[in-house]
Each structure stands twice: as structure tokens, then as C-alpha cells.
Amino acid sequence: MKVNVEISLYVLSDTYKDKVMQFLVDISQRKEIQITFTDMSTQLRGEYTDIMSILTNQLKEVIEQEKVVVLIKMTNTHHDFKKN
């Protein structure tokens, strides 16, 4: 099943920029999903199981090291994210 996911990661430490950038670099290396970066969030498109597996593994690393707030929205209506 194809899904669109919007995720915002807020690391609650002085090193938040480095942690967020590392998270984005790590997920952007995954070829099985499509990723769009915006100023406010990161949007992922792909198969539900692929996205959930990636988020589970990558968020676990951050959550084990830092205090964080993670906002995730998901829809199974598969629309393209295009800038106008």
C-alpha cells in the first residue's frame, strides 16, 4: 500500500541542528522511498512497510540519544508533492 508521510523532528538539545541533519542524511540514502525536503518538514512517499521500517530504525537511534518531539502525519491517498 502506497502512503505519504510528513515528519517533523525536533531535537531538544543544543546540538539539534547536527542531529536533525544526520537524521535527514540517513533517511535520504534510502532508495526505496521518495523524499521531499521543505522548510517545515520532510515528506516521504512509498510503500507503507518500507517507510515504517525506515522510520522505526532511524528514529530509534535519535530517541535513544536525545530528548525529542516527533510529529508524523500519514495518508494513504497517494498525491505528488509539487511546488507551485
Secondary structure, 3 states (H helix, E strand, C coil): CEEEEEEEEEECCCCHHHHHHHHHHHHHCCCCCEEEECCCCEEEEEEHHHHHHHHHHHHHHHHHHCCEEEEEEEECCCCCCCCC
